[in-house]
Amino acid sequence: MSSTLDRSKTVFTAVCPHDCPDTCALQVSVENGRAVSVKGDPDHPPTQGVLCTKVSRYPERTHHPERLTQPMRRIGRKGEGRFEPIGWEQAFSLIAEKVGPIIAREPRAVLPYSFAGTMGLLQGESIAARFFNAIGASQLDRTICAAAGAAALRTTYGGSIGMLPDFLAESRLILIWGSNPITSSVHFWARAQEAKRNGATLVAIDPYRSLTAEKCHQHIALKPGTDGALALGMIHVLLAEGLVDDDYIRDHTLGARELAKRAAAFTPERVADICGIAAETVVALARLYGTTTPTAIRLNYGMQRTYGGGNAARAIACLPSLTGAWRHRAGGLLLSTSGYAPVNGAALERPDLRPRGAGKPRVVNMNAIGDALLAPGDASSDPRIEALFVYNSNPVAVAPDSAKVVAGFGREDLFTVVLEHFQTDTADFADVLLPATTQLEHLDVHRAYGHTYVMLNRPAIAPVGESRPNTAIFRGIAGALGLTEPALYESDEDLARQSLRWDDPLLDGCDWSDLDRARWLRLALPDAPLANGGFRTPSGRCEFWSSALADAGLDPLPDYLPPRESAEFDPPLAARYPLAMISPPARNFLNSTFVNVDSLRASEREPRVDIHPGDASARGIVDGQTVRVFNDRGEMRARARVTDRARPGLVVGTSIWWRKLASDGRNANQLTSQALTDLGGSATFYDCLVEVAPVAAEIEETV
């Protein structure tokens, strides 16, 4: 297998690389070396020929007139975005000149910053990870999105495993909890709609009446960050009324008695007060869940973006084991299926390359990048960060507490290298800006977190301009630094062969040649993987009482932990900033990707904030008016949309706009904090109190 382009073909197979559970198979049509259309592959069972609007515009993004096509170096001030073109060898030499002495003196002063700009195993963390391991750089704790939920599954189920979405249409009840799949998982939504046509009841649990919630039979609009209380209230009712599967609990769970004691305190009346809903709603939901078979829960990551998000996800994850929903192939819970894929992470990333005797590496949580870059450093423990490599991410736009992030990136003594497709907010702060290939231009291997196929991506077109894959760029940097470790120079084809553990039973005897030929392989899982237990915890059971948490000195049972920015936890703060703000993704963006695609940005028009009519009236805000949304961390301006889709006390600011493409040069992360979740060290984007005020007419004219 070679990544060399077959120019005799006009239609190529590919894989969507973006941070979405659906991981679609693509058909890319090429004319005269240009991608002219991207469609869903009808032969791939999860994709079924359907794509979201965003990815169907991929040719517009790939051949965008502002695409980066050559290396550049900064000639203006940090953040000004002024560059001049240079050659690749000149770029590599400049990086080596600046970074080499830092590595020689203190390699922990070098930090990578990356996330899920691509979910590919090769262009994500392969040669890049090997490079940073080999030089002994500081490590990045990549927790900005899903770490609290992942920790919840790991401590409850033993990993990111759950029900398969293949049979969802057979479910009789689907709880869509903290999820808006119309925007974030169109193929799950298609199956849910099929289930609805078959007679299933759909219930949305979300503070905001999203597009998905509007199409469900019931919408439960609880307060942000109170999902754990609702789940424990459901457990209270299920146990009190005997709506549980005693045999499944006895045979396949651990800690049921302790969980019952914890849930006893969460009466429907107490839960109603916490969540801002009726006690009858708590009871009715529990009864519906406990008396319907089969039942499915689609949990998503929005609900875990508050301080108590990990515990909340744990409490929800207990529900299907209490009722025995796992016995049915259309029952259980789906948050992520990524843990099923036998990824060979150690072979790809080679942690064994770290210098011997270097000790435990310094780890920087990516959510605290603002504080990390501004810290003065301590030579004996955590040295000041002097060199930063950014790839597959746009932290100036996506990281919380933007004012600190911008200040950190603006340091003149910080040498920053950015690998990118476009001149993003982060790219404006680069000292060296390097053009990377898109998914249509390189080789990669993918797993999914919303289905159970591993997939191969082949390049459909030659690299645009002088762009190179991430793997090739890090090989070039390693060469310029004179690094001799052979693992830093392995080809993409070699990496692809190493990417999976081919001896794993879930690959059913398949090898690289099978994936090369078939383009995707379905993991050999039973229809109902957890029907007979088989959890991956130390006990082999669903652990209501987590031995891993107990060993770490943490509460082994799920509990309700209120948002740190709430009237319940901090009344003085709530008195100053009485509105809770959440910032879910805009329908036509995927985090900060696609924001610069003209047709998609035109659909979103401008930053907006939804506010309840009662809250708007109390502040003299009318629909369509420009408003200030602010707290102690900063402010942003947006167009107010007065609507009861936002429950009272809640404002919803869709995100994530590039700062430079917003009228005031700011986005929702000007308001979010660097505080972390209870489990997993994840971001607390939705644990955010604000106030909203109208912008005076004379000021509005200048914005």
PEBEL-V765750 format. One line per field, one symbol per residue. ss: DSSP state (h for helix, s for strand, l for the rest). A space follows every 10 residues. Layout:
# PEBEL-V765750
ss: ???
This chain:
# PEBEL-V765750
ss: llllllllll ssssslllll llllssssss sllsssssss llllllllll llhhhhlhhh hhllllllll lsssllllll llsssllhhh hhhhhhhhhh hhhhhhhhhs ssssllllll llllllhhhh hhhhhllsss slllllhhhh hhhhhhllll llllhhhhhh llssssslll hhhhlhhhhh hhhhhhhlll sssssllsll hhhhlllsss llllllhhhh hhhhhhhhhh lllllhhhhh hhsslhhhhh hhhhlllhhh hhhhhlllhh hhhhhhhhhh hlllsssssl hhhhllllhh hhhhhhhhhh hhhlhhhlll lssslllhhh llslhhhhhl hhhlllllll llssshhhhh hhhhllllll llllllssss slllhhhhll lhhhhhhhhl llllssssss llllllhhhl lsssssllhh hllsssllll llssssslll lllllllslh hhhhhhhhhh lllllhhhhl lhhhhhhhls llllhhhlll lhhhhhhhls ssllllllll llllllllll lsslllhhhh hlllllllll llllllllll hhhhhhllss ssllslllls llsllllhhh hhhhlllsss slhhhhhhll lllllsssss sllsssssss sslllsllls ssslslllhh hllllllhhh lllllsllll llslllllss ssssllhhhh lll
